[in-house]
Amino acid sequence: MSYWSDKVAVITGGSRGLGFAIASAFASAGARIVVAARDPDSLARCESELRAGGADVTTVVTDVTQAGQIERMVSHTVERYGRLDVLVNNVGHSMRGDIAATAPEVFEELMGVNFLATVRCTHAALPHLLAARGHLVNIGSLAAKIPAPHLGAYPATKFAVAGYTHQLRLELEPRGLHVLLVCPGPILHPQGSSRYDHMTAGLPDAARQPGGTRQLKPIPPAHVAKKILRYCQRRKPELVIPGKVRLLLAVAQLSPSLADKIIRR
């Protein structure tokens, strides 16, 4: 029997992209899946595809910026399955922009989606996760470790996710909760760099690239999802993809100016 058999995993933003890949990976491993997202049509397609693969899945229309909808998502999960073993805080928005021209209101809006939604979902699910000695997975970004130029408010919001996740780990792992911070590089997207066209007028060409740099190749979502399951089962604290970036992170700690030169190239 799989480690994940009959465990219940909630994935926010799970109807497409990396979230859907994570939901598919948990389902394939035998977990029961709750997918939360805002768009009913995307959820319907997601549910149909997962069920066609034999998954036990339910979907909940949820805007994770709304506390009441988050509470409903958690309540629905526990009422349906009687437990909650895994929460994957996957919802997040990227952006591009000149940092000097990025207004405080933009920071506030993106912080609400990328950081405060993670806090609210975690807070609502924690009693159940602790009872199950389960897994909390927060999707950060390489930008949570070392930002690239012209990412606007995005790195600041993901740094907040990283700090929050570290604190959760320090305080709650002794109580049996596994906490995992996932920091992937750019995720392969059907639209490629074109999805940033409307944000990058007047910015260097590199800003249009995934991750805001030409140095990183986009990562297939399924690759990240498989690693998340493996790291959860081994109860590891942090997943950075690609692993080679860890060398740059070490350089940044020892010599920030040298790391800045490498990033700007």
C-alpha positions in Angstrom: 0.0 0.0 0.0 1.3 3.5 -0.9 2.2 5.9 1.9 -0.4 8.2 0.4 -3.3 5.7 0.2 -6.5 7.3 1.7 -4.7 10.5 2.8 -6.5 13.7 2.0 -4.7 16.5 0.1 -6.0 20.0 -0.5 -4.4 21.9 -3.3 -5.2 25.6 -3.8 -4.9 26.9 -7.3 -5.0 23.2 -8.4 -7.1 23.4 -11.5 -4.2 24.1 -13.9 -0.5 24.5 -14.2 1.7 23.5 -11.3 -1.3 23.1 -9.1 -2.9 20.6 -11.4 0.4 18.7 -11.7 0.6 18.4 -7.9 -3.0 17.3 -7.7 -2.4 14.6 -10.4 0.7 13.4 -8.6 -1.0 13.0 -5.2 -4.0 11.3 -6.9 -1.7 8.9 -8.8 0.0 8.0 -5.5 -3.4 7.1 -4.0 -4.4 10.2 -2.1 -7.9 11.6 -2.1 -7.8 15.1 -3.6 -9.6 18.4 -2.9 -8.9 21.0 -5.6 -9.7 24.6 -4.9 -9.7 27.4 -7.4 -11.8 30.4 -8.4 -12.9 29.4 -11.9 -15.8 26.9 -12.0 -15.1 25.9 -15.6 -11.4 25.2 -14.9 -12.4 23.1 -11.9 -14.9 21.1 -13.9 -12.3 20.3 -16.5 -9.8 19.4 -13.7 -12.2 17.2 -11.9 -13.2 15.4 -15.2 -9.6 14.7 -16.1 -8.6 13.5 -12.6 -11.7 11.2 -12.4 -10.9 9.7 -15.8 -7.6 8.6 -14.2 -9.4 7.0 -11.3 -8.9 9.7 -8.7 -11.2 10.3 -5.8 -11.5 14.0 -6.2 -13.8 16.8 -5.2 -13.6 20.5 -6.1 -14.4 23.6 -4.2 -14.8 27.1 -5.8 -12.6 29.2 -3.6 -11.1 32.7 -3.7 -8.2 32.4 -1.2 -8.2 36.1 -0.6 -11.6 35.7 1.1 -11.5 34.2 4.7 -15.0 32.9 4.6 -14.4 30.9 1.4 -11.2 29.4 2.9 -13.1 28.3 6.0 -15.7 26.7 3.7 -13.0 24.9 1.7 -11.5 23.4 4.9 -15.0 22.5 6.4 -16.1 20.9 3.1 -12.9 18.7 3.1 -13.3 17.5 6.7 -17.0 16.9 6.3 -16.5 14.9 3.2 -13.4 12.9 4.1 -13.2 13.2 7.9 -9.6 14.3 7.9 -7.0 16.6 6.3 -3.5 15.3 5.8 -1.9 17.7 3.3 -2.3 21.3 2.4 -0.5 22.7 -0.6 -0.6 26.5 -0.7 0.0 26.8 -4.4 -2.0 29.9 -5.4 0.2 32.8 -6.5 0.7 35.5 -9.1 3.9 36.5 -10.8 4.6 39.9 -12.3 7.1 42.1 -14.1 7.9 45.7 -13.5 10.5 48.5 -12.8 10.9 48.4 -9.0 11.1 52.2 -8.7 7.8 52.5 -10.6 5.9 49.7 -8.7 3.4 51.5 -6.5 2.7 50.5 -2.9 -0.8 49.5 -3.9 0.7 46.8 -6.2 2.7 45.4 -3.4 -0.4 45.4 -1.2 -2.5 43.5 -3.8 0.2 40.9 -4.6 0.9 40.4 -0.9 -2.7 39.6 -0.4 -2.6 36.8 -3.0 0.9 35.4 -2.6 1.4 35.8 1.2 -1.7 36.5 3.2 -3.7 33.9 1.4 -1.1 31.4 2.4 -1.4 32.6 6.0 -5.2 32.3 6.0 -5.3 28.9 4.4 -2.6 27.6 6.8 -4.4 29.0 9.9 -7.7 27.4 8.9 -6.2 24.0 8.2 -3.7 23.8 11.0 -5.8 22.1 13.7 -6.5 19.2 11.2 -3.0 19.0 9.9 -1.6 18.8 13.4 -4.1 16.1 14.4 -3.0 14.1 11.4 0.7 14.8 11.9 0.5 15.8 8.3 2.2 17.9 5.7 2.1 21.7 4.9 3.6 22.6 1.6 4.1 26.3 0.7 5.0 27.0 -2.9 7.6 29.8 -2.8 10.0 30.6 -5.7 13.7 31.0 -6.4 12.8 34.7 -6.1 12.1 33.9 -2.4 15.8 33.2 -2.1 17.5 35.5 -4.6 15.5 37.9 -6.8 16.1 38.6 -10.5 15.8 42.2 -11.8 12.4 43.6 -13.0 10.1 41.2 -11.1 8.3 44.1 -9.4 6.6 43.2 -6.1 6.9 39.5 -6.6 10.2 38.7 -4.8 9.1 40.6 -1.7 5.9 38.6 -1.4 7.7 35.3 -1.8 10.4 36.3 0.7 7.5 36.7 3.1 6.3 33.2 2.3 9.8 31.8 2.9 10.1 33.6 6.3 6.6 32.4 7.4 7.3 28.9 6.4 10.6 28.8 8.3 8.9 30.0 11.4 6.1 27.4 11.1 8.8 24.7 10.7 10.6 25.9 13.8 7.5 26.0 16.0 5.3 23.2 14.7 7.6 20.4 13.5 8.2 19.5 17.2 4.5 18.9 17.3 4.5 16.5 14.4 3.7 18.7 11.5 6.0 18.4 8.4 6.5 21.8 6.8 8.0 22.1 3.3 9.1 25.2 1.4 9.3 24.7 -2.3 11.4 27.2 -4.3 11.2 26.3 -8.0 12.7 28.2 -10.9 10.4 29.2 -13.8 7.7 26.7 -14.4 7.0 25.7 -18.0 3.8 27.5 -19.1 1.7 27.0 -22.3 2.0 30.7 -23.2 5.7 30.9 -22.6 7.1 34.4 -22.2 4.2 36.0 -24.1 2.1 36.1 -20.9 4.4 38.9 -19.7 4.2 41.0 -22.8 1.7 43.5 -21.3 4.0 44.1 -18.3 7.4 44.4 -20.0 7.1 47.5 -22.2 10.3 49.5 -21.7 12.0 46.8 -19.7 15.1 44.8 -20.9 14.3 41.7 -23.0 15.4 39.4 -20.2 12.3 40.5 -18.2 10.1 38.7 -20.7 11.8 35.4 -20.0 10.4 32.9 -17.4 11.9 33.9 -14.1 13.1 37.2 -15.5 16.4 35.7 -16.7 17.8 33.8 -19.7 19.9 31.7 -17.4 17.2 29.2 -16.3 15.2 26.8 -18.4 11.5 26.4 -17.6 10.8 23.3 -15.5 8.0 20.9 -16.4 5.3 21.0 -13.7 5.2 17.2 -13.3 8.9 17.2 -12.4 8.3 19.6 -9.5 5.2 17.7 -8.4 7.0 14.3 -8.2 9.7 15.9 -6.1 7.2 17.4 -3.7 5.7 14.0 -3.0 9.1 12.5 -2.4 10.2 15.4 -0.1 7.0 15.1 1.8 7.3 11.4 2.3 10.9 11.9 3.5 9.7 14.9 5.6 12.4 17.2 4.2 12.3 20.9 5.0 13.1 22.6 1.7 13.1 21.9 -2.1 15.0 24.1 -4.4 14.8 23.4 -8.1 17.1 23.3 -10.0 19.5 22.1 -7.4 22.5 23.8 -9.0 21.1 27.1 -7.9 22.0 26.3 -4.3 25.6 27.2 -5.2 24.5 30.7 -6.2 22.6 30.9 -2.9 25.7 30.1 -1.0 27.7 32.7 -2.9 25.0 35.3 -2.1 25.4 34.7 1.6 29.2 35.0 1.4 29.5 37.7 -1.2 26.3 39.6 -2.1 28.1 41.8 -4.6 29.5 38.8 -6.5 26.1 37.1 -6.6 24.6 40.4 -8.0 27.1 40.4 -10.8 26.2 36.8 -11.7 22.5 37.5 -11.7 22.8 40.6 -13.8 24.7 38.8 -16.5 
